[in-house]
Amino acid sequence: MNSTSIKKQFDGYLPLLTTKQQTLVLEMVKGFLNIDTDVKHITRKQYNQEIDEAVNRVEDGNFVTHEDAMKELSK
């Protein structure tokens, strides 16, 4: 798939999204490009600690299912 084809598809799908969804897509694109200058890099130790904390939250049942997330997005 070439750049022109991708842009055409993106331009076709973007208007179909809600404003909230468009904002999420924009934030993802900014993340890919590292545009957000307020983001501070963390150490490997901090990264591993955050992963461990996330795993613990999931093991404790503190998470949102895909189905619940989709319901929330559709509101």
Backbone as numpy.savetxt, mean C-alpha at the origin, in Angstrom:
# Nx Ny Nz CAx CAy CAz Cx Cy Cz
4.65 -5.92 -22.48 3.80 -4.74 -22.48 4.70 -3.50 -22.48
4.43 -2.59 -23.36 5.28 -1.40 -23.44 4.71 -0.24 -22.64
5.49 0.80 -22.51 5.14 1.95 -21.67 3.85 2.62 -22.13
3.67 2.75 -23.42 2.46 3.39 -23.95 1.22 2.59 -23.59
1.31 1.29 -23.71 0.19 0.41 -23.39 -0.15 0.48 -21.90
0.87 0.50 -21.07 0.66 0.58 -19.62 -0.01 1.90 -19.26
0.50 3.00 -19.83 -0.07 4.32 -19.54 -1.53 4.39 -19.98
-1.84 3.83 -21.13 -3.21 3.84 -21.64 -4.14 3.09 -20.69
-3.69 1.93 -20.23 -4.52 1.15 -19.30 -4.67 1.88 -17.97
-3.58 2.43 -17.48 -3.61 3.15 -16.20 -4.58 4.33 -16.29
-4.49 5.09 -17.37 -5.37 6.24 -17.57 -6.83 5.81 -17.68
-7.07 4.60 -18.16 -8.44 4.10 -18.27 -9.00 3.63 -16.94
-8.16 3.03 -16.12 -8.63 2.49 -14.85 -8.71 3.54 -13.74
-7.80 4.49 -13.72 -7.72 5.45 -12.62 -9.04 6.18 -12.36
-9.74 6.66 -13.38 -11.00 7.36 -13.11 -12.09 6.46 -12.52
-11.93 5.16 -12.66 -12.94 4.22 -12.13 -12.81 4.03 -10.63
-11.68 4.45 -10.07 -11.44 4.29 -8.64 -12.07 5.43 -7.86
-12.40 5.16 -6.61 -12.88 6.22 -5.74 -11.70 7.14 -5.40
-12.01 8.30 -4.85 -10.95 9.23 -4.47 -10.02 8.58 -3.46
-10.57 7.83 -2.52 -9.76 7.15 -1.51 -8.82 6.15 -2.16
-9.32 5.39 -3.12 -8.50 4.41 -3.81 -7.43 5.10 -4.65
-7.78 6.22 -5.30 -6.81 6.97 -6.09 -5.68 7.48 -5.19
-6.04 7.93 -3.99 -5.04 8.41 -3.04 -4.09 7.28 -2.65
-4.63 6.09 -2.41 -3.80 4.94 -2.07 -2.84 4.59 -3.21
-3.34 4.62 -4.44 -2.49 4.34 -5.60 -1.38 5.37 -5.70
-1.73 6.65 -5.51 -0.73 7.71 -5.56 0.35 7.50 -4.50
-0.05 7.13 -3.30 0.92 6.90 -2.22 1.83 5.72 -2.56
1.28 4.68 -3.21 2.10 3.54 -3.61 3.12 3.97 -4.65
2.69 4.77 -5.63 3.61 5.23 -6.67 4.71 6.08 -6.05
4.33 6.98 -5.14 5.33 7.81 -4.45 6.31 6.93 -3.70
5.81 5.87 -3.09 6.67 4.95 -2.36 7.68 4.27 -3.28
7.22 3.88 -4.48 8.13 3.27 -5.44 9.23 4.23 -5.84
8.90 5.50 -5.91 9.86 6.52 -6.37 10.61 7.17 -5.23
10.30 6.80 -4.00 10.92 7.41 -2.82 10.78 8.93 -2.81
9.61 9.41 -3.19 9.36 10.85 -3.25 9.16 11.43 -1.85
8.64 10.64 -0.94 8.34 11.13 0.40 9.64 11.39 1.15
10.02 12.64 1.27 11.29 12.99 1.90 11.23 12.91 3.43
10.02 12.76 3.98 9.89 12.65 5.43 10.20 11.25 5.94
10.31 10.29 5.04 10.57 8.91 5.43 12.02 8.78 5.89
12.18 8.20 7.05 13.52 7.98 7.59 13.82 6.50 7.53
15.02 6.16 7.11 15.42 4.76 7.05 15.65 4.24 8.47
15.31 2.96 8.66 15.51 2.36 9.97 16.65 1.35 9.89
17.13 0.99 11.04 18.22 0.02 11.10 17.68 -1.39 10.87
18.58 -2.30 10.57 18.19 -3.70 10.40 17.58 -4.23 11.70
18.15 -3.82 12.83 17.65 -4.26 14.14 16.21 -3.79 14.33
15.94 -2.51 14.01 14.59 -1.96 14.14 13.63 -2.67 13.18
14.09 -2.92 11.96 13.28 -3.61 10.97 12.88 -5.00 11.49
13.85 -5.75 11.99 13.56 -7.09 12.52 12.63 -7.03 13.72
12.80 -6.00 14.56 11.92 -5.84 15.71 10.48 -5.59 15.25
10.31 -4.76 14.24 8.97 -4.48 13.73 8.35 -5.73 13.11
9.15 -6.52 12.42 8.65 -7.79 11.86 8.19 -8.71 12.98
9.00 -8.85 14.03 8.64 -9.70 15.17 7.35 -9.23 15.82
7.21 -7.90 15.96 6.00 -7.35 16.57 4.77 -7.64 15.69
4.94 -7.53 14.38 3.84 -7.81 13.46 3.43 -9.27 13.53
4.41 -10.16 13.57 4.12 -11.59 13.68 3.36 -11.87 14.98
3.79 -11.25 16.06 3.11 -11.44 17.35 1.66 -10.95 17.29
1.43 -9.82 16.63 0.06 -9.30 16.51 -0.81 -10.30 15.75
-0.29 -10.85 14.68 -1.06 -11.83 13.90 -1.33 -13.08 14.73
-0.32 -13.55 15.42 -0.49 -14.75 16.26 -1.50 -14.52 17.37
-1.61 -13.26 17.84 -2.59 -12.91 18.88 -3.98 -12.66 18.30
-4.11 -12.77 16.98 -5.41 -12.56 16.35 -5.73 -11.10 16.05
-4.74 -10.24 16.17 -4.95 -8.81 15.94 -4.61 -8.47 14.49
-5.56 -8.73 13.59 -5.36 -8.45 12.17 -6.72 -8.27 11.50
-6.71 -7.77 10.28 -7.92 -7.58 9.50 -7.86 -8.54 8.32
-8.93 -9.29 8.12 -8.96 -10.22 6.99 -9.12 -9.46 5.68
-8.78 -10.10 4.61 -8.93 -9.49 3.29 -10.40 -9.13 3.06
-11.29 -10.02 3.43 -12.72 -9.78 3.24 -13.17 -8.53 4.00
-12.74 -8.39 5.26 -13.11 -7.21 6.05 -12.49 -5.94 5.47
-11.28 -6.04 4.98 -10.63 -4.87 4.36 -11.39 -4.44 3.12
-11.83 -5.40 2.31 -12.59 -5.08 1.10 -13.93 -4.44 1.44
-14.58 -4.93 2.50 -15.84 -4.32 2.94 -15.62 -2.88 3.35
-14.54 -2.62 4.10 -14.22 -1.28 4.56 -13.93 -0.35 3.36
-13.20 -0.86 2.38 -12.88 -0.05 1.20 -14.12 0.28 0.38
-15.11 -0.60 0.41 -16.31 -0.37 -0.40 -17.25 0.65 0.22
-16.98 1.06 1.45 -17.85 2.05 2.12 -17.60 3.43 1.57
